[in-house]
């Protein structure tokens, strides 16, 4: 019997605007769609959160 596994991914966001686009693209391309992503703004001073909002 195969179990359905739900995965929660917690990503701290702190000055990662150079990398956030590739992270999101990687998450979107996952074959298992049974997950949620929680982004936590750790006081970032760059445009990381604005990029996520877009």
N, CA, C and O atoms as CSV, one atom per row, in Angstrom:
chain,resi,resn,atom,element,x,y,z
A,1,UNK,N,N,0.843,-1.172,0.000
A,1,UNK,CA,C,0.000,0.000,0.000
A,1,UNK,C,C,0.894,1.242,0.000
A,1,UNK,O,O,1.807,1.371,0.815
A,2,UNK,N,N,0.609,2.145,-0.928
A,2,UNK,CA,C,1.394,3.365,-1.055
A,2,UNK,C,C,0.764,4.466,-0.208
A,2,UNK,O,O,-0.435,4.726,-0.303
A,3,UNK,N,N,1.590,5.114,0.627
A,3,UNK,CA,C,1.108,6.207,1.466
A,3,UNK,C,C,1.294,7.537,0.750
A,3,UNK,O,O,2.279,7.745,0.041
A,4,UNK,N,N,0.337,8.430,0.946
A,4,UNK,CA,C,0.488,9.794,0.465
A,4,UNK,C,C,1.232,10.585,1.525
A,4,UNK,O,O,0.802,10.665,2.676
A,5,UNK,N,N,2.337,11.160,1.130
A,5,UNK,CA,C,3.161,11.931,2.048
A,5,UNK,C,C,3.026,13.399,1.672
A,5,UNK,O,O,3.189,13.766,0.508
A,6,UNK,N,N,2.729,14.239,2.659
A,6,UNK,CA,C,2.658,15.678,2.446
A,6,UNK,C,C,3.894,16.301,3.064
A,6,UNK,O,O,4.208,16.046,4.227
A,7,UNK,N,N,4.587,17.105,2.303
A,7,UNK,CA,C,5.844,17.681,2.729
A,7,UNK,C,C,5.698,19.189,2.907
A,7,UNK,O,O,5.127,19.867,2.052
A,8,UNK,N,N,6.213,19.709,4.014
A,8,UNK,CA,C,6.276,21.155,4.244
A,8,UNK,C,C,7.736,21.583,4.132
A,8,UNK,O,O,8.610,21.044,4.811
A,9,UNK,N,N,7.982,22.552,3.271
A,9,UNK,CA,C,9.337,23.061,3.064
A,9,UNK,C,C,9.377,24.481,3.615
A,9,UNK,O,O,8.611,25.343,3.184
A,10,UNK,N,N,10.272,24.717,4.567
A,10,UNK,CA,C,10.406,26.041,5.171
A,10,UNK,C,C,11.705,26.654,4.656
A,10,UNK,O,O,12.782,26.076,4.802
A,11,UNK,N,N,11.583,27.843,4.046
A,11,UNK,CA,C,12.731,28.498,3.435
A,11,UNK,C,C,12.943,29.862,4.090
A,11,UNK,O,O,12.104,30.751,3.946
A,12,UNK,N,N,14.051,30.037,4.806
A,12,UNK,CA,C,14.352,31.360,5.350
A,12,UNK,C,C,14.845,32.274,4.222
A,12,UNK,O,O,15.669,31.873,3.400
A,13,UNK,N,N,14.337,33.486,4.196
A,13,UNK,CA,C,14.705,34.448,3.158
A,13,UNK,C,C,15.502,35.564,3.803
A,13,UNK,O,O,14.967,36.361,4.574
A,14,UNK,N,N,16.795,35.615,3.480
A,14,UNK,CA,C,17.643,36.696,3.971
A,14,UNK,C,C,18.682,37.023,2.905
A,14,UNK,O,O,19.677,36.315,2.750
A,15,UNK,N,N,18.439,38.088,2.187
A,15,UNK,CA,C,19.357,38.586,1.153
A,15,UNK,C,C,19.766,37.501,0.150
A,15,UNK,O,O,20.952,37.248,-0.064
A,16,UNK,N,N,18.767,36.873,-0.454
A,16,UNK,CA,C,19.028,35.808,-1.431
A,16,UNK,C,C,18.431,36.131,-2.800
A,16,UNK,O,O,18.085,35.220,-3.552
A,17,UNK,N,N,18.309,37.408,-3.127
A,17,UNK,CA,C,17.648,37.766,-4.380
A,17,UNK,C,C,18.350,37.166,-5.600
A,17,UNK,O,O,17.701,36.941,-6.621
A,18,UNK,N,N,19.648,36.902,-5.524
A,18,UNK,CA,C,20.370,36.287,-6.642
A,18,UNK,C,C,19.934,34.849,-6.872
A,18,UNK,O,O,20.062,34.337,-7.984
A,19,UNK,N,N,19.425,34.191,-5.845
A,19,UNK,CA,C,19.142,32.754,-5.909
A,19,UNK,C,C,17.660,32.399,-5.851
A,19,UNK,O,O,17.283,31.275,-6.182
A,20,UNK,N,N,16.822,33.331,-5.440
A,20,UNK,CA,C,15.419,33.000,-5.164
A,20,UNK,C,C,14.674,32.550,-6.426
A,20,UNK,O,O,13.802,31.684,-6.353
A,21,UNK,N,N,15.009,33.126,-7.567
A,21,UNK,CA,C,14.356,32.728,-8.814
A,21,UNK,C,C,14.619,31.274,-9.161
A,21,UNK,O,O,13.698,30.547,-9.533
A,22,UNK,N,N,15.869,30.845,-9.044
A,22,UNK,CA,C,16.186,29.449,-9.364
A,22,UNK,C,C,15.576,28.498,-8.333
A,22,UNK,O,O,15.195,27.378,-8.675
A,23,UNK,N,N,15.482,28.933,-7.083
A,23,UNK,CA,C,14.831,28.102,-6.057
A,23,UNK,C,C,13.364,27.877,-6.402
A,23,UNK,O,O,12.879,26.745,-6.372
A,24,UNK,N,N,12.661,28.955,-6.730
A,24,UNK,CA,C,11.242,28.843,-7.058
A,24,UNK,C,C,11.057,27.984,-8.312
A,24,UNK,O,O,10.166,27.135,-8.346
A,25,UNK,N,N,11.873,28.189,-9.329
A,25,UNK,CA,C,11.777,27.369,-10.544
A,25,UNK,C,C,11.989,25.896,-10.232
A,25,UNK,O,O,11.288,25.042,-10.774
A,26,UNK,N,N,12.932,25.594,-9.376
A,26,UNK,CA,C,13.188,24.214,-8.992
A,26,UNK,C,C,11.983,23.605,-8.276
A,26,UNK,O,O,11.624,22.454,-8.523
A,27,UNK,N,N,11.367,24.374,-7.397
A,27,UNK,CA,C,10.191,23.876,-6.673
A,27,UNK,C,C,9.016,23.637,-7.614
A,27,UNK,O,O,8.293,22.652,-7.464
A,28,UNK,N,N,8.822,24.515,-8.568
A,28,UNK,CA,C,7.712,24.379,-9.514
A,28,UNK,C,C,7.879,23.131,-10.382
A,28,UNK,O,O,6.890,22.511,-10.774
A,29,UNK,N,N,9.110,22.768,-10.680
A,29,UNK,CA,C,9.385,21.625,-11.552
A,29,UNK,C,C,9.331,20.272,-10.847
A,29,UNK,O,O,9.533,19.244,-11.493
A,30,UNK,N,N,9.070,20.243,-9.564
A,30,UNK,CA,C,9.020,18.979,-8.834
A,30,UNK,C,C,7.911,18.086,-9.384
A,30,UNK,O,O,6.834,18.568,-9.734
A,31,UNK,N,N,8.177,16.801,-9.458
A,31,UNK,CA,C,7.162,15.868,-9.948
A,31,UNK,C,C,6.126,15.565,-8.878
A,31,UNK,O,O,4.956,15.353,-9.199
A,32,UNK,N,N,6.526,15.539,-7.625
A,32,UNK,CA,C,5.586,15.345,-6.529
A,32,UNK,C,C,5.009,16.709,-6.160
A,32,UNK,O,O,5.730,17.576,-5.667
A,33,UNK,N,N,3.731,16.896,-6.392
A,33,UNK,CA,C,3.092,18.188,-6.139
A,33,UNK,C,C,2.412,18.242,-4.772
A,33,UNK,O,O,1.660,19.174,-4.485
A,34,UNK,N,N,2.676,17.250,-3.940
A,34,UNK,CA,C,2.015,17.164,-2.640
A,34,UNK,C,C,2.877,17.834,-1.564
A,34,UNK,O,O,3.331,17.188,-0.620
A,35,UNK,N,N,3.092,19.151,-1.730
A,35,UNK,CA,C,3.918,19.871,-0.764
A,35,UNK,C,C,3.478,21.327,-0.677
A,35,UNK,O,O,2.786,21.845,-1.553
A,36,UNK,N,N,3.896,21.959,0.394
A,36,UNK,CA,C,3.696,23.398,0.558
A,36,UNK,C,C,5.061,24.024,0.833
A,36,UNK,O,O,5.967,23.365,1.344
A,37,UNK,N,N,5.195,25.291,0.492
A,37,UNK,CA,C,6.434,26.007,0.754
A,37,UNK,C,C,6.094,27.220,1.613
A,37,UNK,O,O,5.207,28.008,1.283
A,38,UNK,N,N,6.808,27.349,2.705
A,38,UNK,CA,C,6.620,28.473,3.616
A,38,UNK,C,C,7.892,29.305,3.581
A,38,UNK,O,O,8.958,28.842,3.984
A,39,UNK,N,N,7.774,30.542,3.094
A,39,UNK,CA,C,8.911,31.446,3.038
A,39,UNK,C,C,8.878,32.341,4.264
A,39,UNK,O,O,7.853,32.955,4.561
A,40,UNK,N,N,9.991,32.418,4.975
A,40,UNK,CA,C,10.103,33.223,6.190
A,40,UNK,C,C,11.082,34.368,5.921
A,40,UNK,O,O,12.257,34.133,5.636
A,41,UNK,N,N,10.594,35.599,6.014
A,41,UNK,CA,C,11.458,36.764,5.833
A,41,UNK,C,C,12.225,37.003,7.126
A,41,UNK,O,O,11.639,37.354,8.150
A,42,UNK,N,N,13.529,36.811,7.071
A,42,UNK,CA,C,14.387,36.989,8.243
A,42,UNK,C,C,14.985,38.392,8.308
A,42,UNK,O,O,16.091,38.570,8.816
A,43,UNK,N,N,14.263,39.386,7.797
A,43,UNK,CA,C,14.758,40.759,7.846
A,43,UNK,C,C,15.637,41.101,6.659
A,43,UNK,O,O,16.559,41.908,6.774
A,44,UNK,N,N,15.357,40.495,5.529
A,44,UNK,CA,C,16.143,40.718,4.332
A,44,UNK,C,C,16.151,42.201,3.957
A,44,UNK,O,O,15.136,42.888,4.077
A,45,UNK,N,N,17.308,42.683,3.504
A,45,UNK,CA,C,17.423,44.088,3.116
A,45,UNK,C,C,17.525,44.254,1.604
A,45,UNK,O,O,17.740,45.367,1.124
A,46,UNK,N,N,17.375,43.170,0.844
A,46,UNK,CA,C,17.393,43.264,-0.610
A,46,UNK,C,C,15.971,43.075,-1.142
A,46,UNK,O,O,15.009,43.239,-0.393
A,47,UNK,N,N,15.830,42.741,-2.388
A,47,UNK,CA,C,14.514,42.615,-3.026
A,47,UNK,C,C,13.971,41.187,-3.031
A,47,UNK,O,O,13.094,40.871,-3.835
A,48,UNK,N,N,14.466,40.331,-2.162
A,48,UNK,CA,C,14.049,38.921,-2.145
A,48,UNK,C,C,12.541,38.760,-2.007
A,48,UNK,O,O,11.935,38.020,-2.782
A,49,UNK,N,N,11.932,39.418,-1.064
A,49,UNK,CA,C,10.488,39.253,-0.843
A,49,UNK,C,C,9.683,39.840,-1.996
A,49,UNK,O,O,8.634,39.299,-2.347
A,50,UNK,N,N,10.146,40.923,-2.585
A,50,UNK,CA,C,9.447,41.499,-3.746
A,50,UNK,C,C,9.475,40.531,-4.927
A,50,UNK,O,O,8.486,40.399,-5.648
A,51,UNK,N,N,10.588,39.867,-5.122
A,51,UNK,CA,C,10.695,38.868,-6.184
A,51,UNK,C,C,9.708,37.738,-5.932
A,51,UNK,O,O,9.062,37.270,-6.870
A,52,UNK,N,N,9.577,37.293,-4.698
A,52,UNK,CA,C,8.614,36.227,-4.384
A,52,UNK,C,C,7.178,36.679,-4.628
A,52,UNK,O,O,6.360,35.899,-5.117
A,53,UNK,N,N,6.868,37.912,-4.297
A,53,UNK,CA,C,5.512,38.428,-4.506
A,53,UNK,C,C,5.132,38.464,-5.977
A,53,UNK,O,O,3.964,38.300,-6.327
A,54,UNK,N,N,6.119,38.680,-6.836
A,54,UNK,CA,C,5.855,38.729,-8.271
A,54,UNK,C,C,5.585,37.333,-8.793
A,54,UNK,O,O,5.339,37.157,-9.986
